[in-house]
Amino acid sequence: MIATQYCLFYCSHLCLSVSEWKDFTLMLAAIIAVPGVIITAFKAFKELGERRVESQKELELLRIKFTLEQHRRLFDDSVLYSVLSLIDSDSEMLAKPEMWDPKRKFITFFEEIELLISSGQINNNVAYYMFGYYAECAFSGKNFQIGIDLKEKYWGLFFKFTRDAKEFLDNCEKNPQLISDLKF
């Protein structure tokens, strides 16, 4: 039995059986679909990459905002500022009993910053640059230490922050480029 042949419109030299036409259309569909799938996949990966970059920029902006808010907190919080305004000179006012709780709050502020550094939420060098000087003044102040049992076993995070900040600031003195290279 001879298979019936069907020809393409206006093209009598392209005649195939039903089975051959089926195979031909499947092959033609694959030839058209594969590049389409590849292009779609390429566009999807490109868009995912762009979203990732955009997401990282948004996260960086949030970190910058948060770090600057913490810096403002030192000056805007009346309790923290009452200590901050006295630590440069290690004022004798710091030794008064009414300053003992504000000094504890001040130390706790730096412990919070150290926790944020340890968890990778803020950049350590930026934190050391922005807050390290104040921590060093408090740590080395004789009047600051009056009324507080300033031992590492009680204030370990404060000690760590102060040590690391001092090291960073000492390195900045030797290599000022470190300050120029700061990034959130």
N, C-alpha and C positions, 0 to 999 in steps of 0.2 A: 504494500500500500504506500502510495506516494504522499508525503506530507504536503499540505496546502501551504503555499507561500503567499505572504502578504508584503506588498511593496510600499515604500515610503511615498507620500504624496509627491507628485511631480518628479519622482526620481525612480525610474523603472529598473535601474541597475542595482538598487539596494532592496533586495527582496529576501525575506527571512521567514522561517516557520514561527509559529506562536512561541514555542519553547526558546528559539533563538532570540526572538524579540524580547522575551522576558529576561533572558540573560543580558542582552544588550542594554535594556533600561536599568537593570540593577547596576551594571558596570558604569553607565553614564551617571547615575545617581551618586555612586561612590566617588567618582571623579569630581563631581560638583560639591558634594557634602564635605569631604575630607578637608579641603582648603578652608571651607567655611568654619568648620569646627576648630581648626588650628588658629585661624584669625580671631575667633571668639575667645578661645582659651588665652591667647596672647593679650588681648584687650583686658580680659578679666584679671590676669596676673599683673598687668601694668596698673590697673585701677586699684588693686589691693595694695601694691607698693606705694602708690600715691596716698592712699588712705592711711597707711602706716606712717609715712612721713608727716602727714598732716596731724595725725594723732600724737606723734612724738613732739611736734611743735606746740600743740595745745598743752601737753603735759609739762613741757619746759616752761611755758608761760605761767602755768599754775604754780610751778615750783618757785619761779621768780617772784610772783605775787606773794606767795606764802612767806618766803624768806624776807621780803621787804616789810611785810606785815609784822613779822617777829621783831625786826629792827625798830619799827615804829613803836611796837609794844614797849620796848625799853624806855622810850621817851614819853609815851602817852599814858602809861600806867603810873599813877601817882606814887604807888609804893615802890615800884622798881626805880622810878626816876629819883625818888628821895635818896636811894642808895647810890645810884649812878652819878648823881651830882656831887657826891662826897668822896668817891673812891680815887680820883686822880691824885688828890693830895693826902689820901689816907687820913681824912679829917678826924679830929678827936670826937666829933659828933657820932661817928660810927660806933664808938665804944659805949654809948649810952644804952641803957636797957630797953628803951622804947624802939631802938633800931635793930634789936636782935631778931625779931620776927621778919621785918623787911629784908634783912640780910639773908635769912633762910629762903625767903621767896626769891631773892636775887640768885642765890646758888641753884635753886630748883629750876630757874629759867635755863641756866646753862646745862643742867642735867637733861632737860627736855630737848635742847638742841643736840646734845650728844646722842640721845636715843634716836632722833630723826636722822642723824648722820649714820649711825650704826645700821639703821633699817634701809638706808639708801634713798631716803625721801628728800634730803637736801645734800648738795655738794659739800664735802668736808672743807675744801680749801676756801670756798666762799664763806662758809660759816666761821672758819678760823679768822679770815680777814675781817669780816664784819663784826664779830663778837669777841675775838681772842684778846684784844687789848683790855677790854673791860674785865674779862675773867682773870687775866694776869694781875691786874691792879688789885682785884679783890683777894686773890690767892696770896699775894705777897704783902698785903696790907696788915700791919700789926694791929691797928685799931679795928680793922674789919674782923679780925679773928676773935676779938674779945666778945664773949657771950655765946660763941659757937664752938662746939667741939669739932674742930676742923680736922678730922682724921679720914684717911682714905676708906677705912672700913664703913664709914657712915655716908661719905660723899664721893664714892668711887667714880661715878660718871663725871662729876665736876673735876676731879683730879685728872681723869683721862682727857677730858676736853681741854683743860688748861695746859697739860703737858704737850698734847698734839698741837694746840694753837701756838704755844711758845716755839716749838720746833719749826712750824710753818713760818711764823713771823721772823724768826732768826734766819731762815733760808731766804726769805724775801729781802732781808737786809743785804745778804751776800749776792743775791741774784734778783734784782728788781723786775726782771722779765716775768717772773712768776705772777706778779700782780697783773701785768698786762694780759697774761694768758688765762685769767680767771673766767670761767664759764659756769653758768648755773647748771 
